[in-house]
Amino acid sequence: MPLGIQALVGAAVVSYVVRRRYRTTLRNEVLLLVPIAFFAIYFNFFYRAQIGIRYFLIIFPLVYIFTASLVSGQAALSRRAKAGLVTALAASMASVLSYYPHFIPYFNELVWDRSRAYKILADSSLVLDQNHWYVRRYLRQHPAVVFEPDAPVPGTLLVRVERYVGLFYVEQFRWLRDNFEPVDHVAHGHLLFRVSPEALRLVTDPGSADWEDKGA
C-alpha cells in the first residue's frame, strides 16, 4: 500500500477516535468496521495457506471508504489539512505510476532497491506470468544473456525470482543464491546476474583457487 494512503488511513483512525465520531456513527459504519476486523484477524492468524495478499485485498475497498470519512460529513478542512490530503494523494499516485506497467510487483518506497524486493516477497507477489513478453524482448535485445542455465556458467544470467530463492527446484540455483546477488531485474520477476569466470571458479572449485594462491 502506498505510504501516502497509509498516512490517510492513519489520519482517519485518529480523527475517528479523537473527535469521538464512533459515539454517533458506529451504527452506520458497522458494516465497514466488522468485516475489516474479521478478515484482518482471520487471514493474519488463522489462515494457513501462504498465497500472498490476494485474499486480504477484500478489505481494501472497505478501508478506503472508511478513510473517506476525512472529507465527509464534517466541517470544511483547514488549509493545512487540504495540503496534507493533496500531498498524500499525489505521492501515492506518483509511487504507483512509477511501476507502470508492472503493477502486480508494486512495493512502496520502504523497498527502495527494487532488485531486492525478492528478499521480502516472491512468487505471485512479484510475478503471475504477466511479464513473459518483456523477458522475451529483453533476451532478443541481449542475445548473450543466458536464461536459467542448467549448470553453473559464467556470464550474464537471467533467472526467475522463484527459482533463485529456491521456491521450486531448491538445489538448481543454490550455487547462485549462496554466492551472488542480482545487479538488476527485468520486469521485476526476473533477476539479472553477472558472474565472472574468476568468481565462478572460486565457487565451483575453491580448492584450486587456494592452491593457486599458495603457489603464487
C-alpha positions in Angstrom: 0.0 0.0 0.0 1.4 3.4 -0.9 2.8 5.4 2.0 0.5 8.3 1.3 -2.5 6.1 1.5 -1.2 4.6 4.8 -0.9 8.1 6.2 -4.5 8.9 5.2 -5.8 5.7 6.8 -3.9 6.5 10.0 -5.3 10.1 9.9 -8.8 8.7 9.5 -8.4 6.4 12.5 -7.1 9.2 14.7 -9.9 11.5 13.6 -12.4 8.8 14.3 -11.2 8.4 17.9 -10.2 12.0 18.8 -13.5 13.5 17.5 -15.4 10.7 19.1 -17.4 10.1 16.0 -17.8 6.5 17.0 -20.4 7.6 19.5 -22.8 8.7 16.8 -21.8 6.8 13.7 -20.8 3.4 14.9 -24.2 2.0 13.9 -23.8 3.4 10.4 -20.3 2.2 9.9 -20.5 -1.3 11.5 -20.8 -2.8 8.0 -17.4 -1.4 7.3 -15.6 -2.0 10.6 -16.8 -5.5 11.4 -15.6 -7.1 8.1 -12.3 -5.2 8.3 -11.7 -6.6 11.8 -12.9 -10.1 10.9 -10.8 -10.5 7.8 -7.7 -8.9 9.3 -7.8 -11.3 12.3 -8.7 -14.4 10.2 -6.2 -14.0 7.4 -3.3 -13.0 9.7 -3.8 -15.5 12.5 -5.9 -18.4 11.3 -5.4 -18.9 7.6 -2.5 -21.2 6.9 -2.1 -21.0 3.1 0.9 -18.9 2.1 -0.6 -17.3 -1.0 0.3 -13.6 -0.5 -2.1 -10.8 -0.1 -4.6 -11.7 -2.8 -7.4 -12.8 -0.4 -6.7 -10.0 2.0 -7.5 -7.5 -0.7 -11.1 -7.8 0.2 -10.7 -5.3 3.0 -9.1 -2.6 0.9 -12.3 -1.1 -0.6 -13.8 -1.0 2.9 -10.7 0.7 4.3 -10.8 3.3 1.6 -14.5 4.0 2.2 -13.7 4.4 5.9 -10.8 6.7 5.1 -13.2 8.9 3.1 -14.7 10.0 6.4 -11.9 12.5 6.5 -13.8 14.6 3.9 -17.3 13.5 4.6 -19.9 15.0 6.9 -17.5 17.3 8.7 -16.7 21.0 8.7 -14.6 22.4 5.9 -10.9 21.2 6.1 -8.3 23.7 7.1 -5.7 24.8 4.6 -3.1 22.6 6.2 -5.4 19.6 6.1 -6.1 20.2 2.5 -2.4 20.5 1.7 -1.8 17.2 3.5 -4.6 15.4 1.7 -3.4 16.6 -1.7 0.2 15.8 -0.9 -0.6 12.3 0.2 -2.8 11.5 -2.8 -0.2 13.0 -5.2 2.6 11.0 -3.6 0.5 7.8 -3.8 -0.2 8.3 -7.5 3.4 9.0 -8.3 4.5 6.0 -6.3 2.1 3.6 -8.1 2.7 5.1 -11.6 6.5 4.6 -11.1 5.9 0.9 -11.5 3.9 1.3 -14.8 3.1 -1.0 -16.5 4.1 -3.6 -13.8 1.6 -3.1 -11.0 1.5 -6.6 -9.6 5.0 -6.4 -8.1 4.4 -2.9 -6.6 6.2 -2.1 -3.3 6.2 1.3 -1.7 9.3 3.3 -1.0 10.3 1.3 2.1 11.7 -1.1 -0.5 13.9 1.4 -2.2 16.0 -1.0 -4.3 13.5 -2.8 -6.5 16.0 -5.5 -7.4 16.0 -6.6 -3.7 12.2 -7.0 -3.4 12.6 -10.7 -3.6 14.1 -10.7 -0.1 10.6 -9.7 1.2 8.1 -11.4 -1.1 8.3 -13.7 -4.1 6.2 -15.9 -6.3 2.8 -14.4 -7.1 3.6 -11.2 -5.1 6.1 -10.4 -7.9 5.0 -12.3 -11.0 1.9 -14.0 -12.3 3.2 -14.8 -15.8 2.4 -11.3 -16.8 6.0 -10.3 -17.8 6.9 -13.0 -20.4 6.7 -10.5 -23.2 9.2 -8.2 -21.6 11.5 -11.1 -20.8 11.4 -12.4 -24.4 12.1 -8.9 -25.7 15.0 -8.4 -23.4 16.5 -11.7 -24.5 16.1 -10.8 -28.1 17.9 -7.5 -27.4 20.6 -9.1 -25.4 21.4 -12.4 -27.1 24.5 -13.0 -24.9 22.4 -13.3 -21.8 22.0 -16.9 -20.5 18.5 -17.8 -19.4 18.3 -20.1 -16.4 21.3 -22.3 -17.2 21.2 -26.0 -16.1 24.6 -25.8 -14.6 26.9 -23.1 -13.2 28.2 -20.9 -16.0 29.9 -17.5 -16.2 28.4 -14.6 -18.0 25.2 -12.5 -17.7 22.4 -14.7 -16.3 18.7 -14.2 -16.1 16.8 -16.2 -13.6 13.2 -16.1 -12.3 12.8 -14.9 -8.8 11.0 -18.1 -7.5 13.8 -20.3 -8.9 16.6 -18.1 -7.5 15.1 -18.1 -3.9 14.5 -21.8 -4.1 10.7 -21.8 -4.0 10.8 -24.5 -6.8 13.8 -26.8 -7.5 15.6 -25.8 -4.4 19.0 -27.1 -5.4 19.1 -25.9 -9.0 20.4 -22.4 -8.2 21.8 -22.9 -4.8 25.2 -22.1 -6.1 23.9 -18.7 -7.4 21.8 -18.0 -4.3 24.6 -18.6 -1.9 27.2 -16.6 -3.7 25.8 -13.9 -5.9 23.2 -11.2 -5.7 21.3 -9.6 -8.6 22.6 -6.5 -10.3 19.3 -5.6 -11.9 15.9 -7.0 -12.8 13.7 -7.5 -15.9 10.0 -6.6 -15.2 10.6 -7.3 -11.5 10.0 -11.0 -11.8 13.4 -12.0 -13.3 16.7 -11.2 -11.8 19.9 -10.3 -13.7 23.3 -11.6 -12.5 26.9 -11.0 -13.8 29.2 -13.9 -12.9 32.8 -13.6 -13.9 34.9 -16.7 -14.7 37.1 -16.0 -11.7 34.2 -15.7 -9.3 32.6 -18.8 -10.7 35.9 -20.7 -10.2 36.1 -19.7 -6.6 32.5 -21.0 -6.1 32.8 -24.3 -8.0 36.4 -25.2 -7.2 37.6 -23.2 -4.2 40.4 -25.7 -3.5 42.1 -25.0 -6.8 41.9 -21.2 -6.1 43.5 -21.8 -2.7 46.2 -23.9 -4.3 47.0 -21.2 -6.9 47.2 -18.5 -4.1 49.6 -20.6 -2.2 51.7 -21.3 -5.2 51.8 -17.6 -6.0 
